[in-house]
Amino acid sequence: MFFFLSKVIVFFISPFNWLLLALGYGCFFAKSVRNRRRAAIWALGLALFFSNKWVVNELMLWWEQPPTPFASVQVGQYPVAVVLTGATKSNKSPSDRLYYERGVDRILYAIRLYREGKVKKILISGSELPTFMAVPNRDAQPRSMAETALMAGVPQADILLEPASLNTHENAKLSAPILRQQFPGQKILVVTSGFHLKRALACFRQQGLTVDGFGADYFSEDRSPSPSLLLVPSTDALKYWDVLVKEWVGYLTYRWMGYL
């Protein structure tokens, strides 16, 4: 229920949907020419603002946790890297492979840290089943990010799994017993997308764990003097706004529910 309500909230506050509402009002509900003109102006203004990549890039730079240089992580610094899932899809066939979406560098960065001896184990946290499946299909055989780690030469003994969590709060709550049992009192490294890192770290700290973050899957770009970034509308900007709004809603909701 919590997941469903969060998706409904995100739908109604998505900037793209604000644009559709302005257009819909102007086309179907505005009775006077004046109101239609106002709706058209609002729709145009929203389209220009939310398709401006410079604006959303500045917000992403502000919100995303800065990337951690690999060189700043010392050999043997962390006993385990916790990799949060959410970068794969399981509704695509054939099922003889793992289908990655954005965020594949979450597991790739963890593998690199492992290969360089900077983490000793990798804990993959999160269900690979479709999130909307209220009752998991027992015939389904969801593939895991662990396959990628195994193909990269990480031994099975150094890969831990927490396969039940469906959201960030559960990632932290269900991983905490494993981490306390196997790495008591040690500092943990959490690997997830840069825009998601602030909420993820707060959830793990709420469980009484000592954690650092390692960001991946960055939407922001380095600042550029290119006029096209400021003047040319971008459809990517609309997608980035959806990511930001969803994360802001998630962060505020988690704070309200006491998860942070």
C-alpha positions as a Markdown table, in Angstrom:
| # | Residue | x | y | z |
|---|---|---|---|---|
| 1 | Met | 0.0 | 0.0 | 0.0 |
| 2 | Phe | 2.8 | 2.4 | 0.9 |
| 3 | Phe | 4.5 | 1.7 | -2.4 |
| 4 | Phe | 1.3 | 2.2 | -4.4 |
| 5 | Leu | 0.5 | 5.5 | -2.6 |
| 6 | Ser | 4.0 | 6.8 | -3.2 |
| 7 | Lys | 3.6 | 6.1 | -6.9 |
| 8 | Val | 0.3 | 7.9 | -7.1 |
| 9 | Ile | 1.7 | 11.0 | -5.3 |
| 10 | Val | 4.7 | 11.1 | -7.7 |
| 11 | Phe | 2.3 | 10.9 | -10.7 |
| 12 | Phe | 0.4 | 13.9 | -9.6 |
| 13 | Ile | 3.4 | 16.1 | -8.8 |
| 14 | Ser | 5.4 | 15.1 | -11.9 |
| 15 | Pro | 6.3 | 18.2 | -13.9 |
| 16 | Phe | 5.4 | 16.5 | -17.1 |
| 17 | Asn | 1.9 | 15.9 | -15.8 |
| 18 | Trp | 1.6 | 19.5 | -14.8 |
| 19 | Leu | 2.3 | 20.4 | -18.4 |
| 20 | Leu | -0.4 | 17.9 | -19.5 |
| 21 | Leu | -2.9 | 19.4 | -17.0 |
| 22 | Ala | -2.3 | 22.9 | -18.3 |
| 23 | Leu | -2.8 | 21.7 | -21.9 |
| 24 | Gly | -5.8 | 19.6 | -21.0 |
| 25 | Tyr | -7.5 | 22.6 | -19.2 |
| 26 | Gly | -6.9 | 24.9 | -22.1 |
| 27 | Cys | -8.2 | 22.4 | -24.7 |
| 28 | Phe | -11.2 | 20.9 | -22.9 |
| 29 | Phe | -12.2 | 23.0 | -19.9 |
| 30 | Ala | -11.4 | 26.6 | -20.4 |
| 31 | Lys | -14.6 | 28.3 | -21.6 |
| 32 | Ser | -13.3 | 31.8 | -22.5 |
| 33 | Val | -10.6 | 32.8 | -25.0 |
| 34 | Arg | -8.8 | 34.6 | -22.1 |
| 35 | Asn | -8.6 | 31.4 | -20.0 |
| 36 | Arg | -7.4 | 29.4 | -23.0 |
| 37 | Arg | -4.7 | 31.9 | -23.6 |
| 38 | Arg | -3.6 | 31.8 | -20.0 |
| 39 | Ala | -3.5 | 28.0 | -20.1 |
| 40 | Ala | -1.4 | 28.1 | -23.3 |
| 41 | Ile | 1.0 | 30.6 | -21.7 |
| 42 | Trp | 1.3 | 28.4 | -18.6 |
| 43 | Ala | 1.9 | 25.3 | -20.7 |
| 44 | Leu | 4.5 | 27.0 | -22.7 |
| 45 | Gly | 6.2 | 28.4 | -19.6 |
| 46 | Leu | 6.2 | 25.0 | -17.9 |
| 47 | Ala | 7.6 | 23.3 | -21.1 |
| 48 | Leu | 10.4 | 25.8 | -21.4 |
| 49 | Phe | 11.3 | 25.7 | -17.7 |
| 50 | Phe | 11.2 | 22.0 | -17.2 |
| 51 | Ser | 13.0 | 21.2 | -20.5 |
| 52 | Asn | 15.9 | 23.5 | -19.6 |
| 53 | Lys | 18.8 | 21.2 | -19.0 |
| 54 | Trp | 20.8 | 23.9 | -17.2 |
| 55 | Val | 18.2 | 24.3 | -14.5 |
| 56 | Val | 17.8 | 20.7 | -13.7 |
| 57 | Asn | 21.6 | 20.1 | -14.0 |
| 58 | Glu | 22.2 | 22.7 | -11.3 |
| 59 | Leu | 19.6 | 21.1 | -9.1 |
| 60 | Met | 21.1 | 17.7 | -9.7 |
| 61 | Leu | 24.6 | 19.0 | -8.8 |
| 62 | Trp | 23.1 | 20.4 | -5.6 |
| 63 | Trp | 21.2 | 17.2 | -4.6 |
| 64 | Glu | 23.5 | 14.4 | -5.7 |
| 65 | Gln | 26.2 | 13.4 | -3.4 |
| 66 | Pro | 29.6 | 14.1 | -5.1 |
| 67 | Pro | 31.4 | 11.2 | -6.6 |
| 68 | Thr | 34.1 | 9.6 | -4.4 |
| 69 | Pro | 37.4 | 9.2 | -6.2 |
| 70 | Phe | 38.5 | 5.6 | -6.2 |
| 71 | Ala | 42.0 | 6.7 | -5.1 |
| 72 | Ser | 40.6 | 8.1 | -1.9 |
| 73 | Val | 39.4 | 4.7 | -0.8 |
| 74 | Gln | 42.2 | 2.8 | 1.0 |
| 75 | Val | 43.0 | -0.9 | 0.5 |
| 76 | Gly | 41.1 | -2.9 | 3.1 |
| 77 | Gln | 39.2 | 0.2 | 4.3 |
| 78 | Tyr | 35.8 | -1.4 | 4.3 |
| 79 | Pro | 34.8 | -5.0 | 5.1 |
| 80 | Val | 31.8 | -4.9 | 2.8 |
| 81 | Ala | 30.1 | -2.8 | 0.2 |
| 82 | Val | 26.3 | -2.9 | 0.2 |
| 83 | Val | 25.0 | -2.5 | -3.3 |
| 84 | Leu | 21.3 | -1.5 | -3.6 |
| 85 | Thr | 19.4 | -3.1 | -6.5 |
| 86 | Gly | 16.9 | -1.3 | -8.7 |
| 87 | Ala | 19.0 | -1.2 | -11.9 |
| 88 | Thr | 17.5 | -4.3 | -13.5 |
| 89 | Lys | 14.2 | -5.4 | -15.1 |
| 90 | Ser | 12.7 | -8.8 | -14.9 |
| 91 | Asn | 9.8 | -8.4 | -17.3 |
| 92 | Lys | 11.9 | -9.1 | -20.4 |
| 93 | Ser | 12.5 | -12.5 | -22.1 |
| 94 | Pro | 14.4 | -14.6 | -22.8 |
| 95 | Ser | 15.4 | -15.2 | -19.2 |
| 96 | Asp | 18.9 | -16.5 | -19.9 |
| 97 | Arg | 20.5 | -13.1 | -19.1 |
| 98 | Leu | 20.2 | -10.2 | -16.8 |
| 99 | Tyr | 18.7 | -7.0 | -18.3 |
| 100 | Tyr | 20.2 | -3.9 | -16.9 |
| 101 | Glu | 18.8 | -0.4 | -16.9 |
| 102 | Arg | 20.5 | 2.8 | -15.7 |
| 103 | Gly | 22.4 | 2.2 | -12.6 |
| 104 | Val | 24.5 | -0.8 | -13.7 |
| 105 | Asp | 27.6 | 1.0 | -12.5 |
| 106 | Arg | 26.4 | 0.4 | -8.9 |
| 107 | Ile | 27.5 | -3.2 | -9.2 |
| 108 | Leu | 30.4 | -2.4 | -11.5 |
| 109 | Tyr | 31.9 | 0.1 | -9.0 |
| 110 | Ala | 31.5 | -2.4 | -6.2 |
| 111 | Ile | 33.3 | -5.0 | -8.3 |
| 112 | Arg | 36.1 | -2.6 | -9.0 |
| 113 | Leu | 36.5 | -1.8 | -5.3 |
| 114 | Tyr | 36.6 | -5.5 | -4.5 |
| 115 | Arg | 39.2 | -6.2 | -7.2 |
| 116 | Glu | 41.3 | -3.4 | -5.9 |
| 117 | Gly | 41.1 | -4.9 | -2.4 |
| 118 | Lys | 39.3 | -1.9 | -1.0 |
| 119 | Val | 36.3 | -3.9 | 0.1 |
| 120 | Lys | 36.4 | -7.5 | 1.2 |
| 121 | Lys | 32.9 | -8.6 | 0.4 |
| 122 | Ile | 29.8 | -7.4 | -1.5 |
| 123 | Leu | 26.3 | -7.5 | -0.1 |
| 124 | Ile | 23.6 | -7.1 | -2.7 |
| 125 | Ser | 20.4 | -5.8 | -1.1 |
| 126 | Gly | 17.0 | -5.8 | -2.8 |
| 127 | Ser | 14.4 | -8.0 | -4.5 |
| 128 | Glu | 14.9 | -8.7 | -8.2 |
| 129 | Leu | 11.2 | -9.5 | -8.6 |
| 130 | Pro | 8.8 | -7.0 | -10.3 |
| 131 | Thr | 7.9 | -4.5 | -7.6 |
| 132 | Phe | 4.2 | -4.5 | -8.3 |
| 133 | Met | 3.9 | -8.3 | -7.7 |
| 134 | Ala | 1.9 | -8.4 | -4.5 |
| 135 | Val | 2.3 | -12.2 | -4.4 |
| 136 | Pro | 5.7 | -13.3 | -5.8 |
| 137 | Asn | 5.4 | -15.9 | -8.6 |
| 138 | Arg | 7.1 | -19.0 | -7.2 |
| 139 | Asp | 7.8 | -20.2 | -10.8 |
| 140 | Ala | 9.7 | -17.0 | -11.5 |
| 141 | Gln | 13.5 | -17.3 | -11.4 |
| 142 | Pro | 14.7 | -13.7 | -11.1 |
| 143 | Arg | 18.3 | -13.2 | -12.0 |
| 144 | Ser | 20.5 | -11.2 | -9.7 |
| 145 | Met | 23.3 | -8.7 | -9.9 |
| 146 | Ala | 25.4 | -11.4 | -8.2 |
| 147 | Glu | 25.8 | -13.0 | -11.6 |
| 148 | Thr | 27.7 | -10.0 | -12.8 |
| 149 | Ala | 30.0 | -10.1 | -9.8 |
| 150 | Leu | 30.6 | -13.8 | -10.4 |
| 151 | Met | 31.4 | -13.3 | -14.1 |
| 152 | Ala | 33.9 | -10.6 | -13.0 |
| 153 | Gly | 35.7 | -13.1 | -10.9 |
| 154 | Val | 34.3 | -12.3 | -7.4 |
| 155 | Pro | 34.2 | -15.7 | -5.5 |
| 156 | Gln | 30.7 | -16.9 | -4.4 |
| 157 | Ala | 32.0 | -16.9 | -0.8 |
| 158 | Asp | 32.5 | -13.1 | -1.0 |
| 159 | Ile | 29.0 | -12.3 | -2.3 |
| 160 | Leu | 26.2 | -11.9 | 0.3 |
| 161 | Leu | 22.5 | -11.6 | -0.6 |
| 162 | Glu | 19.6 | -9.9 | 1.0 |
| 163 | Pro | 16.9 | -10.6 | -1.5 |
| 164 | Ala | 13.6 | -9.6 | 0.2 |
| 165 | Ser | 13.6 | -5.8 | 0.5 |
| 166 | Leu | 11.4 | -3.7 | -1.8 |
| 167 | Asn | 12.4 | -0.2 | -0.9 |
| 168 | Thr | 15.3 | 1.8 | 0.6 |
| 169 | His | 13.9 | 1.5 | 4.2 |
| 170 | Glu | 13.7 | -2.3 | 3.8 |
| 171 | Asn | 17.2 | -2.4 | 2.3 |
| 172 | Ala | 18.6 | -0.9 | 5.5 |
| 173 | Lys | 16.3 | -2.8 | 7.9 |
| 174 | Leu | 16.8 | -6.2 | 6.4 |
| 175 | Ser | 20.6 | -5.7 | 5.7 |
| 176 | Ala | 21.2 | -4.5 | 9.3 |
| 177 | Pro | 21.1 | -8.0 | 11.0 |
| 178 | Ile | 23.5 | -9.4 | 8.4 |
| 179 | Leu | 25.9 | -6.5 | 8.8 |
| 180 | Arg | 25.8 | -6.6 | 12.6 |
| 181 | Gln | 26.3 | -10.3 | 12.7 |
| 182 | Gln | 29.2 | -10.6 | 10.2 |
| 183 | Phe | 30.8 | -7.2 | 10.6 |
| 184 | Pro | 30.1 | -6.0 | 14.1 |
| 185 | Gly | 31.1 | -2.4 | 14.8 |
| 186 | Gln | 32.7 | -1.9 | 11.5 |
| 187 | Lys | 32.1 | 0.9 | 9.0 |
| 188 | Ile | 30.1 | -0.1 | 5.9 |
| 189 | Leu | 30.2 | 1.3 | 2.4 |
| 190 | Val | 26.8 | 1.8 | 0.7 |
| 191 | Val | 26.9 | 1.9 | -3.1 |
| 192 | Thr | 23.8 | 3.4 | -4.9 |
| 193 | Ser | 22.9 | 6.2 | -7.3 |
| 194 | Gly | 24.2 | 9.6 | -6.5 |
| 195 | Phe | 20.7 | 11.2 | -6.3 |
| 196 | His | 19.6 | 8.4 | -4.0 |
| 197 | Leu | 22.6 | 8.3 | -1.7 |
| 198 | Lys | 21.4 | 10.9 | 0.8 |
| 199 | Arg | 18.2 | 8.9 | 1.6 |
| 200 | Ala | 20.0 | 5.6 | 1.6 |
| 201 | Leu | 22.7 | 6.7 | 4.0 |
| 202 | Ala | 20.1 | 8.2 | 6.4 |
| 203 | Cys | 18.1 | 4.9 | 6.4 |
| 204 | Phe | 21.2 | 2.8 | 7.2 |
| 205 | Arg | 22.2 | 5.2 | 10.0 |
| 206 | Gln | 18.7 | 5.1 | 11.4 |
| 207 | Gln | 19.5 | 1.4 | 11.9 |
| 208 | Gly | 22.4 | 2.3 | 14.1 |
| 209 | Leu | 25.1 | 1.4 | 11.4 |
| 210 | Thr | 28.2 | 3.4 | 10.7 |
| 211 | Val | 28.3 | 4.0 | 6.9 |
| 212 | Asp | 29.9 | 5.9 | 4.1 |
| 213 | Gly | 28.5 | 6.4 | 0.7 |
| 214 | Phe | 29.9 | 5.7 | -2.8 |
| 215 | Gly | 27.8 | 7.2 | -5.5 |
| 216 | Ala | 27.1 | 5.8 | -9.0 |
| 217 | Asp | 24.7 | 6.5 | -11.9 |
| 218 | Tyr | 25.1 | 10.2 | -12.0 |
| 219 | Phe | 22.5 | 12.3 | -13.8 |
| 220 | Ser | 24.4 | 15.6 | -13.3 |
| 221 | Glu | 27.1 | 16.8 | -15.7 |
| 222 | Asp | 30.1 | 19.1 | -15.1 |
| 223 | Arg | 29.1 | 22.7 | -15.6 |
| 224 | Ser | 29.6 | 23.8 | -19.1 |
| 225 | Pro | 29.7 | 27.3 | -20.7 |
| 226 | Ser | 27.9 | 26.0 | -23.8 |
| 227 | Pro | 24.9 | 28.2 | -24.7 |
| 228 | Ser | 23.0 | 25.2 | -26.0 |
| 229 | Leu | 22.7 | 23.8 | -22.4 |
| 230 | Leu | 20.8 | 27.0 | -21.4 |
| 231 | Leu | 18.9 | 27.8 | -24.6 |
| 232 | Val | 18.0 | 24.4 | -26.3 |
| 233 | Pro | 15.1 | 22.5 | -24.8 |
| 234 | Ser | 15.9 | 18.9 | -23.9 |
| 235 | Thr | 13.6 | 15.9 | -23.4 |
| 236 | Asp | 16.2 | 14.5 | -21.1 |
| 237 | Ala | 15.6 | 17.4 | -18.7 |
| 238 | Leu | 12.0 | 16.3 | -18.2 |
| 239 | Lys | 13.2 | 12.8 | -17.3 |
| 240 | Tyr | 15.7 | 14.2 | -14.8 |
| 241 | Trp | 12.9 | 16.3 | -13.2 |
| 242 | Asp | 10.9 | 13.1 | -12.7 |
| 243 | Val | 13.9 | 11.5 | -11.0 |
| 244 | Leu | 14.4 | 14.5 | -8.7 |
| 245 | Val | 10.7 | 14.9 | -7.8 |
| 246 | Lys | 10.4 | 11.2 | -7.0 |
| 247 | Glu | 13.5 | 11.3 | -4.8 |
| 248 | Trp | 12.4 | 14.5 | -3.0 |
| 249 | Val | 9.0 | 13.0 | -2.3 |
| 250 | Gly | 10.6 | 9.8 | -1.1 |
| 251 | Tyr | 13.0 | 11.7 | 1.2 |
| 252 | Leu | 10.2 | 13.8 | 2.8 |
| 253 | Thr | 7.9 | 10.8 | 3.1 |
| 254 | Tyr | 10.6 | 8.8 | 4.8 |
| 255 | Arg | 11.3 | 11.6 | 7.2 |
| 256 | Trp | 7.6 | 11.9 | 8.0 |
| 257 | Met | 7.4 | 8.2 | 8.7 |
| 258 | Gly | 10.5 | 8.2 | 10.9 |
| 259 | Tyr | 12.7 | 6.1 | 8.5 |
| 260 | Leu | 15.5 | 8.7 | 8.5 |
